[in-house]
């Protein structure tokens, strides 16, 4: 049984754990605990202070994914295909192959349903493993942020897109900020796993941006739970370092040659 089959086998049996990583050091820690490590285009806002993920480039994703790969032994490594890298079947295949060949990742993730279904089919036909993404789509999100699935038309569209993606052959789907009852309906209707972010506990697994989870980001949105205030811990360590330098306590003989 390969990694993808093992992941699908977890559906209805055990929850899937997914977190983001952008470097080897973080990936090494996550690898002991995660089923999936995602090199997300969220690195645009997390690391580069971009206003949206739309400014993230293919080269950025590849370089960070190469670093993350060095820290992974067992987790499934998935890399986001950034904005404007899969506008056509030809472009998508070239760029997906470039990501996989240069990073040695297991799969790529694309945002969208029916609008890009032919592109997804083309990738899968050419032996590319694809992870789907529905609900809030950061690469195409315009205006004020809001969850998806409030109105009947929108609910039906997301549900139909989920079924389309499964039929096309994706091995799993991220549901981002999808209304609870809709997330439950989709999860129960699919044979492949759903990974939720702001989409309730009814999903087969959960994903968060690691920097949000450990309190490095100032982000304050409903679906993020901060398990640690790392910013505070770093500040405390820096203050101690500063004081020891000023008081001539560091470096001492132990830390000198």
N, C-alpha and C positions, 0 to 999 in steps of 0.2 A: 504494500500500500504506500503510495507516494504522499508528499506533504499536503497536496490539495485534497486527496481522498480522505486523509486523516482529519483535515479541517471540516469537510462536509459531514463526516461521521460524528462530529461533535454536536450537530444539530439535535435538539431535544434531549441531549445527554449531559453536556457540561458547557458552561458559558465560555465564550471565546474572549481572550484578553488581547487588546491591541493598543499600542502607544506609539507616538512619533519619536523619531531620533534623527539628528542631523550630523552626528559625529560618532566616531568609534568609542569614545569614553562612555557616553550615555548608552549606546547600543550594547556594550559589554554588560552593563548593569541590567538592562531590560531583558536581555536574551534569556536570563534564568527564569523569567516570570511570564513572558509573553508568548502567545501563539503566533501573532503577527507583529512585525515592526514596520511602520509606515514612514517612509521619507516623504513627508507631505509638503506640498507647495505652501503650506502655512509658514514655512521658513522665511517667506517673503516679509511677513509682518513680524515674526518672532526674532529673526536675526538681522534683517536688512531694513527694518522700519518702513517698508513699503505700505502704502495706503490700502492696497489690495493684492491678491495673489496674481493679478494679471501682468505684473511687471517681472515675475519670476521667469528666468530663462532655462532652456534645456541644459546648458552647460552648468548652471548652478545646481540643478537637480542631480546631474551626473556626478559632479565633484563631491557633493555631500553624500550621495548614495555609495560612492566608492569608499569613503571613510567609514560609513555605517557598516558596510559589508565586512570590514576587517574585524568588527566586534561581534559578529554573529556566527554561532555554531549550529543552532537548532531552529530558530524562529523562521517563519516565512517572511521574506523581505519583499515588500511592495513599494513601488516608486510611482508617485503622481506624474502623469504627463501634464506639463504646464500649458497655460493658455496659448492658443495659436500654434500648437504643435501637432494637432490632429484635425485640421480643417478639411482634409480629403483623405481617401483611402490610401493613396500613394504616400502622402506626407506622413500619415499616421504610422504606416508600416516602416518607413525609413527611420523615423524617430524612435519608435518602440524597439526596433532592432538595435539601434544605437545605444539606447539606455541599457538594454539587457546585455549586449555584448561588452560594454565598457564597465558595467557595475556588477555583473553576475547576479542580478536580482532575480527573483522568482516570477514576478508579474508586474504589470503596470495597472494604474487606476485611471479611469476616464470619467468625467462628469457628464451626465445626461442620459436620456432615454431614446425615444423615437427619432429625435433629430440626428442622432449619431449612430443609430442602430446598424446601418449598413457598414459604417467604419468599424464598429465592434465585431460584426460578423467577419469582415475581411481580416482583421487581426487574428481572430480565433482560427479561421480557416488556414492561416499561415503560421499556426503553432505558437501564437502568442497567448499567454495566460492573462485574462483580463478580469479586474475587479471593478464592479459597477459602483455608481454613486448617484443617489437620487435625493429629492427634497430640496433643501437649500443648496445651491450650486455657487460657491464663492467666485468661480471664474466668470460667471455671467450675472452675478447678483447686482442689481441696480436699486438705488434708493435705500430706504430704511430697512434694516434687518427685521424679518418676522418669520415665525414658524410656518410650515406648509401643511395643508390639509384641512383648512377651515371650511372652505366652500366645496360643494359637491363636485363641481366640474374639476377642480384642482385635485381632489381626492381620487376621482376616477382616473385622471391622467397619470398620477403617480403610481397607482395600483396597476394600471395597464402597462406602464413603462417597466415596472418590476417584473411582470410576467414576460414581457418582450425580452428583457435582459437575460432572464433565466433560459428562455427558449433559444436565445442566441448562443448560450454556452458560457456565460460568466460563472465563476465559481463562488462568488459571494457579492453582496451589495451593501455599501454604506448607506444608511438612512440618516440624513442630517436634519435635525430639527423638524421631524415629522410628527404630527399630532398623535397622541398615544393610541387611540383606538385604530387609527389607520396603520400605524407601525405594527400593531398586534395582528391586524388582518393580513397584512403583507407577509409577515413572518410565518403565520400559520398556513398561508397559501403556497409558500415556496418550499421546494425540497433543498434549496441551497441556503446557507446561513445569511442572516442579516446582521450587520454591525452598526449599532446605534451610537449617535452622538446627539444628545438632546432629543432622543426618540423613544424614551421610556425603557423600562426593564424587560419589556416583552420581546425585545430583539435577542438574537442568539448570542450576541457579544457586545462589547462596548469599546469605544476608542476615545481617547482624549489626547490633546496636545500636552506632552510631558512638561513643557515649560509652564503651562497653566496649572497642572497638577501640583508642581512643587513650588508654586508661588513666585516664579521669576517674572511673570507677566502681570501687568496692572489690570488686565482684562477682568471685567465684572459682568458676566452673562449668566443667565439662569442655569444652563446645563453644565457649567464648570464647578467642580468641587476642588478646593485647594486642600491637599493633604499635608502640606508642609509650607512653612514660610522660609524658604531658602534665602530669599533676599535679606531677611533679618540675620540669618546665620552668617552669610557672607560679610555683611556689614560689621558684625561683631568681630569676625576674624581679622578684617582689615584694620579695625580700630586697635586691636591688640598688637598687630604688626607695626602700625604707625607709632604707637606708644613705646614699643620695645626699641625701635630704631632711634627715636628721639632720646630715649633714656640710655642709649648705648648698651642695651641688653642683648640686642641681636645685630650681627652674629656674634656668638661667643666662641670659645675654643672648639666646642663640639661641631659647630657649623663652619669651621675654618680649616684651611689646609696648612 
